[in-house]
Amino acid sequence: MLDKANSLTIGGLARAANVNVETIRYYQRRGLLSEPKRPPGGIRRYGFADIDRLTFVKTAQHLGFSLDEISDLLRLEDGTHCEEASALAEHKLKDVREKIERLVKIEMALSDMVSQCHAQPDSIACPLIASLHEGGIGTRGQKG
């Protein structure tokens, strides 16, 4: 008789967790999700714990964690490593705030370029294109 708690095929798990089968296989290769043993002559079966694990991974990805960072978080998931998990989250928060700062600078530079274009609609030389040829606004001295 089939155990309902572990009754999903890999396709069923993919549907239940709203991911692709190849995503599951990739996570298994990365060690983020275990691969159940194949019974003799049978197919591997997955259960609620696997859905929960995939939900954890996808939620962490939506928060900006890389798969390596998620692997670190999964090692701490027993709940007794709150300080370590908090440190990882604080580092991610710092990264997010730095990205926001960069995005605000990009927004301001693009806004200025668009305003220059609108201020000179009959100009032969486009101010936006010209500023990009000059090295762009707000990018001097930055690498990357």
Rosetta constraint file for C-alpha pairs under 8 A:
AtomPair CA 2 CA 6 HARMONIC 7.87 0.50
AtomPair CA 2 CA 7 HARMONIC 6.51 0.50
AtomPair CA 3 CA 7 HARMONIC 5.90 0.50
AtomPair CA 4 CA 47 HARMONIC 7.89 0.50
AtomPair CA 5 CA 47 HARMONIC 5.25 0.50
AtomPair CA 5 CA 48 HARMONIC 6.32 0.50
AtomPair CA 6 CA 45 HARMONIC 5.67 0.50
AtomPair CA 6 CA 46 HARMONIC 4.91 0.50
AtomPair CA 6 CA 47 HARMONIC 3.91 0.50
AtomPair CA 6 CA 48 HARMONIC 7.07 0.50
AtomPair CA 7 CA 45 HARMONIC 5.52 0.50
AtomPair CA 7 CA 46 HARMONIC 6.02 0.50
AtomPair CA 7 CA 47 HARMONIC 6.13 0.50
AtomPair CA 8 CA 12 HARMONIC 5.15 0.50
AtomPair CA 8 CA 13 HARMONIC 5.70 0.50
AtomPair CA 8 CA 45 HARMONIC 5.21 0.50
AtomPair CA 8 CA 46 HARMONIC 4.82 0.50
AtomPair CA 8 CA 47 HARMONIC 6.02 0.50
AtomPair CA 9 CA 13 HARMONIC 6.13 0.50
AtomPair CA 9 CA 43 HARMONIC 7.34 0.50
AtomPair CA 9 CA 44 HARMONIC 6.40 0.50
AtomPair CA 9 CA 45 HARMONIC 5.08 0.50
AtomPair CA 9 CA 46 HARMONIC 6.11 0.50
AtomPair CA 10 CA 14 HARMONIC 6.11 0.50
AtomPair CA 10 CA 21 HARMONIC 6.48 0.50
AtomPair CA 10 CA 24 HARMONIC 7.78 0.50
AtomPair CA 10 CA 44 HARMONIC 7.40 0.50
AtomPair CA 10 CA 45 HARMONIC 7.06 0.50
AtomPair CA 10 CA 46 HARMONIC 6.87 0.50
AtomPair CA 11 CA 15 HARMONIC 6.30 0.50
AtomPair CA 11 CA 21 HARMONIC 6.08 0.50
AtomPair CA 12 CA 16 HARMONIC 6.05 0.50
AtomPair CA 13 CA 17 HARMONIC 6.03 0.50
AtomPair CA 13 CA 46 HARMONIC 6.60 0.50
AtomPair CA 13 CA 47 HARMONIC 7.65 0.50
AtomPair CA 13 CA 50 HARMONIC 7.67 0.50
AtomPair CA 13 CA 51 HARMONIC 6.67 0.50
AtomPair CA 14 CA 18 HARMONIC 5.72 0.50
AtomPair CA 14 CA 19 HARMONIC 4.94 0.50
AtomPair CA 14 CA 20 HARMONIC 5.45 0.50
AtomPair CA 14 CA 21 HARMONIC 5.46 0.50
AtomPair CA 14 CA 24 HARMONIC 7.11 0.50
AtomPair CA 15 CA 19 HARMONIC 6.46 0.50
AtomPair CA 15 CA 20 HARMONIC 7.60 0.50
AtomPair CA 16 CA 51 HARMONIC 6.91 0.50
AtomPair CA 17 CA 51 HARMONIC 5.66 0.50
AtomPair CA 17 CA 54 HARMONIC 6.45 0.50
AtomPair CA 17 CA 55 HARMONIC 6.61 0.50
AtomPair CA 19 CA 23 HARMONIC 6.40 0.50
AtomPair CA 19 CA 24 HARMONIC 7.43 0.50
AtomPair CA 20 CA 24 HARMONIC 6.70 0.50
AtomPair CA 21 CA 25 HARMONIC 6.42 0.50
AtomPair CA 22 CA 26 HARMONIC 6.02 0.50
AtomPair CA 23 CA 27 HARMONIC 6.13 0.50
AtomPair CA 24 CA 28 HARMONIC 6.18 0.50
AtomPair CA 24 CA 33 HARMONIC 7.47 0.50
AtomPair CA 25 CA 29 HARMONIC 6.28 0.50
AtomPair CA 26 CA 30 HARMONIC 6.23 0.50
AtomPair CA 27 CA 31 HARMONIC 6.11 0.50
AtomPair CA 27 CA 32 HARMONIC 5.05 0.50
AtomPair CA 27 CA 33 HARMONIC 5.60 0.50
AtomPair CA 28 CA 32 HARMONIC 5.78 0.50
AtomPair CA 28 CA 33 HARMONIC 4.73 0.50
AtomPair CA 28 CA 34 HARMONIC 5.71 0.50
AtomPair CA 28 CA 35 HARMONIC 6.21 0.50
AtomPair CA 31 CA 71 HARMONIC 7.74 0.50
AtomPair CA 32 CA 57 HARMONIC 7.89 0.50
AtomPair CA 32 CA 71 HARMONIC 6.19 0.50
AtomPair CA 32 CA 74 HARMONIC 7.74 0.50
AtomPair CA 33 CA 50 HARMONIC 7.25 0.50
AtomPair CA 33 CA 53 HARMONIC 7.00 0.50
AtomPair CA 33 CA 54 HARMONIC 7.56 0.50
AtomPair CA 35 CA 44 HARMONIC 7.97 0.50
AtomPair CA 36 CA 44 HARMONIC 5.82 0.50
AtomPair CA 36 CA 45 HARMONIC 6.65 0.50
AtomPair CA 36 CA 46 HARMONIC 7.08 0.50
AtomPair CA 37 CA 44 HARMONIC 6.23 0.50
AtomPair CA 38 CA 42 HARMONIC 6.20 0.50
AtomPair CA 38 CA 43 HARMONIC 5.56 0.50
AtomPair CA 38 CA 44 HARMONIC 4.77 0.50
AtomPair CA 38 CA 45 HARMONIC 7.88 0.50
AtomPair CA 39 CA 43 HARMONIC 6.51 0.50
AtomPair CA 39 CA 44 HARMONIC 6.96 0.50
AtomPair CA 46 CA 50 HARMONIC 6.20 0.50
AtomPair CA 47 CA 51 HARMONIC 6.69 0.50
AtomPair CA 48 CA 52 HARMONIC 6.17 0.50
AtomPair CA 49 CA 53 HARMONIC 6.13 0.50
AtomPair CA 50 CA 54 HARMONIC 6.20 0.50
AtomPair CA 51 CA 55 HARMONIC 6.12 0.50
AtomPair CA 52 CA 56 HARMONIC 6.20 0.50
AtomPair CA 53 CA 57 HARMONIC 6.33 0.50
AtomPair CA 54 CA 58 HARMONIC 6.11 0.50
AtomPair CA 55 CA 59 HARMONIC 5.95 0.50
AtomPair CA 56 CA 60 HARMONIC 6.11 0.50
AtomPair CA 57 CA 61 HARMONIC 6.17 0.50
AtomPair CA 57 CA 67 HARMONIC 7.94 0.50
AtomPair CA 57 CA 70 HARMONIC 6.54 0.50
AtomPair CA 58 CA 62 HARMONIC 6.24 0.50
AtomPair CA 59 CA 63 HARMONIC 6.44 0.50
AtomPair CA 60 CA 64 HARMONIC 6.57 0.50
AtomPair CA 60 CA 65 HARMONIC 5.52 0.50
AtomPair CA 60 CA 70 HARMONIC 6.59 0.50
AtomPair CA 61 CA 65 HARMONIC 4.96 0.50
AtomPair CA 61 CA 66 HARMONIC 6.38 0.50
AtomPair CA 61 CA 67 HARMONIC 7.43 0.50
AtomPair CA 61 CA 70 HARMONIC 7.71 0.50
AtomPair CA 64 CA 92 HARMONIC 7.50 0.50
AtomPair CA 65 CA 69 HARMONIC 5.74 0.50
AtomPair CA 65 CA 70 HARMONIC 6.15 0.50
AtomPair CA 65 CA 92 HARMONIC 7.11 0.50
AtomPair CA 66 CA 70 HARMONIC 6.11 0.50
AtomPair CA 67 CA 71 HARMONIC 6.08 0.50
AtomPair CA 68 CA 72 HARMONIC 6.47 0.50
AtomPair CA 69 CA 73 HARMONIC 6.29 0.50
AtomPair CA 69 CA 88 HARMONIC 7.81 0.50
AtomPair CA 70 CA 74 HARMONIC 6.07 0.50
AtomPair CA 71 CA 75 HARMONIC 6.45 0.50
AtomPair CA 72 CA 76 HARMONIC 6.79 0.50
AtomPair CA 73 CA 77 HARMONIC 6.30 0.50
AtomPair CA 73 CA 85 HARMONIC 6.36 0.50
AtomPair CA 73 CA 88 HARMONIC 7.86 0.50
AtomPair CA 76 CA 80 HARMONIC 7.29 0.50
AtomPair CA 76 CA 81 HARMONIC 5.59 0.50
AtomPair CA 76 CA 82 HARMONIC 7.79 0.50
AtomPair CA 76 CA 84 HARMONIC 7.61 0.50
AtomPair CA 76 CA 85 HARMONIC 6.71 0.50
AtomPair CA 77 CA 81 HARMONIC 7.56 0.50
AtomPair CA 81 CA 85 HARMONIC 6.25 0.50
AtomPair CA 82 CA 86 HARMONIC 5.88 0.50
AtomPair CA 83 CA 87 HARMONIC 6.17 0.50
AtomPair CA 84 CA 88 HARMONIC 6.42 0.50
AtomPair CA 85 CA 89 HARMONIC 6.26 0.50
AtomPair CA 86 CA 90 HARMONIC 6.00 0.50
AtomPair CA 87 CA 91 HARMONIC 6.21 0.50
AtomPair CA 88 CA 92 HARMONIC 6.30 0.50
AtomPair CA 89 CA 93 HARMONIC 6.04 0.50
AtomPair CA 90 CA 94 HARMONIC 6.21 0.50
AtomPair CA 91 CA 95 HARMONIC 6.35 0.50
AtomPair CA 92 CA 96 HARMONIC 6.17 0.50
AtomPair CA 93 CA 97 HARMONIC 6.17 0.50
AtomPair CA 94 CA 98 HARMONIC 6.25 0.50
AtomPair CA 95 CA 99 HARMONIC 6.24 0.50
AtomPair CA 96 CA 100 HARMONIC 6.17 0.50
AtomPair CA 97 CA 101 HARMONIC 6.29 0.50
AtomPair CA 98 CA 102 HARMONIC 6.38 0.50
AtomPair CA 99 CA 103 HARMONIC 6.08 0.50
AtomPair CA 100 CA 104 HARMONIC 6.09 0.50
AtomPair CA 101 CA 105 HARMONIC 6.41 0.50
AtomPair CA 102 CA 106 HARMONIC 6.25 0.50
AtomPair CA 103 CA 107 HARMONIC 6.04 0.50
AtomPair CA 104 CA 108 HARMONIC 6.20 0.50
AtomPair CA 105 CA 109 HARMONIC 6.19 0.50
AtomPair CA 105 CA 138 HARMONIC 7.10 0.50
AtomPair CA 106 CA 110 HARMONIC 6.08 0.50
AtomPair CA 106 CA 138 HARMONIC 7.48 0.50
AtomPair CA 107 CA 111 HARMONIC 5.95 0.50
AtomPair CA 108 CA 112 HARMONIC 6.15 0.50
AtomPair CA 109 CA 113 HARMONIC 6.25 0.50
AtomPair CA 109 CA 137 HARMONIC 5.82 0.50
AtomPair CA 109 CA 138 HARMONIC 6.52 0.50
AtomPair CA 110 CA 114 HARMONIC 6.11 0.50
AtomPair CA 111 CA 115 HARMONIC 6.10 0.50
AtomPair CA 112 CA 116 HARMONIC 6.16 0.50
AtomPair CA 113 CA 117 HARMONIC 6.32 0.50
AtomPair CA 113 CA 127 HARMONIC 6.79 0.50
AtomPair CA 113 CA 128 HARMONIC 5.13 0.50
AtomPair CA 113 CA 131 HARMONIC 7.83 0.50
AtomPair CA 114 CA 118 HARMONIC 6.29 0.50
AtomPair CA 114 CA 128 HARMONIC 6.92 0.50
AtomPair CA 115 CA 119 HARMONIC 6.02 0.50
AtomPair CA 116 CA 120 HARMONIC 6.30 0.50
AtomPair CA 116 CA 127 HARMONIC 6.15 0.50
AtomPair CA 116 CA 128 HARMONIC 7.29 0.50
AtomPair CA 117 CA 121 HARMONIC 6.11 0.50
AtomPair CA 117 CA 126 HARMONIC 6.46 0.50
AtomPair CA 117 CA 127 HARMONIC 5.80 0.50
AtomPair CA 117 CA 128 HARMONIC 6.50 0.50
AtomPair CA 125 CA 129 HARMONIC 7.79 0.50
AtomPair CA 125 CA 130 HARMONIC 7.05 0.50
AtomPair CA 126 CA 130 HARMONIC 6.10 0.50
AtomPair CA 127 CA 131 HARMONIC 6.00 0.50
AtomPair CA 128 CA 132 HARMONIC 6.35 0.50
AtomPair CA 129 CA 133 HARMONIC 6.34 0.50
AtomPair CA 130 CA 134 HARMONIC 6.31 0.50
AtomPair CA 131 CA 135 HARMONIC 6.51 0.50
AtomPair CA 131 CA 136 HARMONIC 5.07 0.50
AtomPair CA 131 CA 137 HARMONIC 6.60 0.50
AtomPair CA 132 CA 136 HARMONIC 4.31 0.50
AtomPair CA 132 CA 137 HARMONIC 7.47 0.50
AtomPair CA 135 CA 139 HARMONIC 6.86 0.50
AtomPair CA 135 CA 140 HARMONIC 6.83 0.50
AtomPair CA 136 CA 140 HARMONIC 7.39 0.50
